[in-house]
Amino acid sequence: MAGQRSRISRMAIINGEPLIKELDEFTPPEVKKTMQETRGGSFIPGEVMVGLEKLTAKFKVKGASQALLSAFGLANGEMCQVNVNESHQDEDGNKFAIKYSVTGEITSVTESASKMGELPDNEMEMSVSAYKKTEAGRTIYEIDRNAQILNLGNGDLLAEHRRNVGLP
């Protein structure tokens, strides 16, 4: 058993702007199934997955530059790309990489209260259209709303359905 993990290092690129010391927090999308109750002629009800809930992500940046903040004002239909690479180590000394790739639209930018003696920060939220998470090179999630890809770690659940309707 590998034991507890510790995040050792992290780096992000947001729309081409590299962030190392500036990235204070990153909250990846919560992947949550949308379930619907089934009953039919059954005495005992069940549930079946009918989709995923809307994906959102957040990140907090200390000392955000004008170039980074301009991602909020991207033209309609233009997506913001966020890549976060982390290096972790477990209690046994095993080292591994976790990579997040998030594509979507920045929906809000919140500026912290202005206080003397404190670093200014901005919290950004985004509506996510594509999300990929890998750990040590293995896919944990690959979700792309526009391409209709849904991989929750064990292969693309929508591949056969795309073929059934004539999509690549």
Disulfide bonds with the S-S distance in Angstrom:
none
